[in-house]
């Protein structure tokens, strides 16, 4: 039995729209965690890496190479500031809310690289020698990249981003630029 070109085109359209990429929802959510590496002036205080956990909400259409993602994250660092015989123990807690744009490399199916970057609000607080200090909120920027692994019904990702916090006030030691790089492994549904 011969099929007409119209029937073949309709069959192809149905199969295309039933593909896993087309079945994905335009809204996704996820969880991630990893290490946070202090850089620049932040590394002078926190010479060891910290950790972070985060939740994400993504928006995008499977056929478009761009999307948006909202991240809520918690970062923690421990360190010491020493000057002569005087040493102060510092524990920093950082709550972050970022709005990011994502640009995906088109044509990649299983392992898809992407670029990510955006703006955010960074709430910095913590303890100095066990005494709580007032928290301060500042705006900041982030940029980075990652790779997403598309699996059946969900995806995983590995990404690294550079964060720069625009501190409003000078620190005790003068100008202090807060920068760090979180390396995150996560899962998106």
C-alpha positions in Angstrom: 0.0 0.0 0.0 1.4 3.4 -1.0 1.3 6.4 1.3 0.8 9.9 0.1 3.2 12.7 0.9 0.5 14.3 3.1 0.2 11.2 5.2 4.0 10.9 5.5 4.2 14.6 6.6 1.5 14.2 9.2 3.1 11.0 10.5 6.5 12.8 10.8 4.9 15.8 12.6 3.2 13.5 15.1 6.5 11.6 15.8 8.4 14.8 16.1 6.0 16.4 18.6 6.0 13.1 20.6 9.8 13.2 21.0 11.2 13.5 24.5 12.5 17.0 23.8 9.1 18.2 22.8 7.4 16.5 25.8 9.5 18.5 28.3 7.7 21.0 30.4 8.5 24.7 30.0 9.0 24.9 33.8 11.5 22.8 35.6 12.7 22.7 39.2 15.8 21.3 40.8 18.3 20.9 43.7 22.0 21.2 43.7 25.0 21.2 46.1 28.8 21.4 45.9 31.9 23.2 47.0 32.4 27.0 47.1 35.9 28.2 46.3 36.8 31.7 47.7 38.8 33.9 45.3 40.4 37.3 45.5 40.0 39.2 48.8 37.6 36.5 50.0 40.4 33.9 49.8 42.6 36.1 52.1 40.0 35.5 54.9 38.7 32.0 54.0 41.7 30.0 52.7 39.7 26.8 52.6 36.7 26.0 50.4 33.2 26.2 51.8 30.0 24.5 50.7 26.6 25.4 49.3 23.2 24.0 48.6 20.6 25.5 46.2 17.2 25.2 44.8 16.4 26.2 41.2 13.3 27.1 39.1 13.9 27.1 35.3 11.8 28.5 32.5 12.3 27.8 28.8 10.9 26.1 25.7 12.8 23.0 24.5 13.1 24.3 21.0 14.6 27.6 22.0 18.3 27.9 22.9 17.7 30.5 25.7 15.9 30.3 29.0 15.7 31.8 32.5 16.6 30.3 35.9 16.0 31.5 39.4 18.4 30.2 42.0 18.1 30.4 45.8 21.4 29.3 47.5 23.0 29.1 50.9 26.9 29.3 51.1 29.0 28.8 54.2 32.7 29.5 54.9 34.9 29.2 57.9 38.2 31.1 58.4 40.5 33.1 60.6 41.9 36.6 60.4 45.4 36.9 62.0 47.4 40.0 62.8 50.4 39.5 65.0 49.3 37.6 68.1 45.7 38.5 67.5 43.5 35.9 65.8 39.7 36.1 65.1 37.6 33.2 64.0 35.1 34.1 61.2 32.1 32.1 60.1 30.3 33.5 57.1 26.8 32.7 55.9 25.6 33.9 52.5 22.0 33.7 51.3 21.7 34.4 47.5 18.8 34.9 45.1 19.9 35.1 41.4 18.0 35.7 38.2 20.0 34.1 35.4 19.8 33.9 31.6 20.9 30.6 30.1 22.1 30.1 26.5 22.2 26.4 25.4 24.3 25.0 22.6 21.8 23.9 20.0 21.8 20.5 18.5 23.2 18.7 21.5 20.9 16.0 22.9 22.5 13.9 25.6 25.3 16.2 26.9 24.4 19.8 26.3 26.8 22.6 27.3 25.4 26.0 28.3 26.4 29.5 29.4 24.7 31.1 32.4 24.9 34.5 34.0 22.8 37.1 35.7 22.2 39.4 38.7 21.3 38.7 42.3 20.9 39.9 45.8 23.5 38.6 48.3 22.7 38.6 52.0 26.0 38.3 54.0 26.0 37.5 57.7 27.8 35.3 60.2 29.8 35.2 63.4 33.1 36.7 64.6 34.5 34.8 67.5 31.1 33.3 68.2 29.3 36.6 68.3 26.7 37.2 65.6 27.2 40.2 63.3 24.6 42.3 61.5 23.9 41.0 58.0 24.2 43.2 55.0 22.5 42.8 51.6 24.3 43.8 48.3 23.7 43.3 44.6 26.0 41.2 42.6 26.7 39.5 39.3 27.6 36.0 38.2 28.7 34.3 35.0 29.8 30.8 34.2 29.0 27.7 32.3 28.0 24.1 32.6 27.0 20.9 31.0 23.6 19.3 31.2 23.0 15.6 30.9 19.5 14.8 29.6 18.2 11.5 31.0 14.8 9.8 30.9 12.3 12.2 32.8 15.0 14.4 34.4 18.4 15.8 33.8 21.6 16.3 35.8 24.1 19.1 35.5 27.6 20.2 36.5 28.4 23.9 36.5 30.8 26.5 37.7 30.1 30.3 38.1 32.1 33.3 39.1 30.2 35.5 41.6 31.1 39.2 42.3 29.3 41.0 45.1 29.2 44.8 44.9 30.0 45.6 48.5 28.5 49.0 49.5 30.9 49.6 52.4 34.6 49.3 52.9 35.8 46.6 55.2 38.0 47.0 58.3 41.0 46.4 56.1 39.9 48.9 53.4 38.3 47.9 50.1 37.1 44.4 50.1 35.7 42.7 47.0 33.7 39.5 47.8 34.2 36.9 45.0 33.8 33.2 44.9 33.3 30.3 42.5 30.7 27.6 43.4 31.0 24.2 41.6 27.6 22.6 41.6 26.2 19.2 40.8 22.5 19.2 40.5 19.4 17.5 39.3 16.4 19.1 37.4 12.9 17.7 37.0 
